[in-house]
Amino acid sequence: MLAGLLAAAGSYPTDAWAAALLRSASLDPAAGGATLVLALSAPRQPRFLVLKSPHRLVIDLPDTRQAGKLRVPASGPIRSVRGAARAHGGYRLVVELNARPQRLPRAASVATATGFQLRIPLGEAAPAAAALRTALDATPPAVVPVARTVQPAHGPGRAGRDIVVAVDAGHGGEDPGASGPAGTHEKDVTLAIARALAARLNARPGIRAVLTRDTDRLIDLRGRFERARNAHADLFVSIHADSVRDRGIAGASVYTLSYHGASSEAAKRLADRENATVLKGGVALADVDPQVRPILLDVAQSANMGASVEAAAEVLDALDGVGAVRKKIVQHAAFVVLKSPDVPSMLVETAYISNPAEERKLRSPAYQQRLAQAIESGVVSYFQRHPPDGTSYANARRAGSAGVATTVESDSGV
């Protein structure tokens, strides 16, 4: 369903689908793998073709024209990038790669202050911590903190550490959340689904789930994602059930943090020294020169937002097989619970508790298990594609357990 664009929430201007400008292209090595970033004036849904002899990824952008000369230096998996206008008004990029792609990429569109970024994962590269170190290398040695490795509390085994997934049951205690026509409380439904999801993840070798709450109690919104960070989580999943006045509305949706939410959180963290965070890799913002902090936080949040959208897309795809999906693309909003600067995060609205039929389903243990299974499937699919460094999933992938895409064609004419 989501083979291409994952656009930001809300309606676009009426001219959004006029010719878009391709303003620049760059390579981001800090998004859990090398990612080609295309800066566009409007969202676009790309089409991909993978070719061999040599290995190339062809990216076709409809109704798009080039605003300036593209310069992407050979780096990481990229040997060269070239582009040209197409006769029908589109634009084609040809990315020559060092190795055969594992599969067709899944692009993510992220709204920015000046337009949109189309993020296209290309392959493994330096981890985010290395990107943070690169940013630090541009500063005088006197202000560079000594990086230390932050390991998960459970520690790595010989085959690699577990992937840690923080599962957050929305609301709780004196905050019941939304209530259905029959009196079902959101806090009870979310806890049941969260427990089921955690149990399923814990049953998988190489994955460990931690619950932000396992009882009927209220936890501060910021406390929720801070618990995830303290557990050194690789992913944060917050479970909710939507509600609106129109009881006929039904279906699931998945949210990640919006650009505005990220920028406002960055401003808060940089303004509040006591709340200055320790990023992955052991870099403490409170100990860094004030002029360097925005660079570090921007690097971390850029990687985080791209990873969040890719993980959310996998979960949304899986939910589409369980029941109705209200919003067919990943949505973006400034939810406080999603504002961890360096833990990919998503909020899953499992269904509309305000819809009588969906309320009955949400109360059913069998349906709760189906929702948990779908979310688990999306999470696992994401980590199979993007395993964190040092995990057993990453080691298995390096050993060749991951399958290679069979969509590669031979064509030397592109």
Buried (B, 14 or more C-beta within 10 A) or exposed (E): EBBBBBBBBEEEEEEBEEBBBBBBBBBBBBBBBBBBBBBBBBBBBBBBBBBBEEBBBBBBBBBBBBBEEBEBEEEBBBBEBEBEEEEEEBBBBBBBBEEEBBBBBBBBBBBBEEBBBBBBBBBBBBBBBBBBBBBBEEBEEEEBBEBEEBEBEEEEEEEBBBBBBBBBBBBBEEEBBBBBEEEBBBBBBBBBBBBBBBBBBBEBEBBBBBBBBEEBEBBEBBBBBBBBBEBBBBBBBBBBBBBEEEBEBBBBBBBBBBBBBBBEBBEEBBEEEEEBBBBBBBBEBEEBBEEBBEBBBBBBBBBBBBBBBBBBBBBBBBBBEBBBBBBEBBBBBBBEBBBBBBBBBBBBBBBBBBBBBBBBBBBEEEBBBBBBBBBBBBBBBBBBBBBBBBBBBBBBBEEEEBEEEEEBEEEEEE
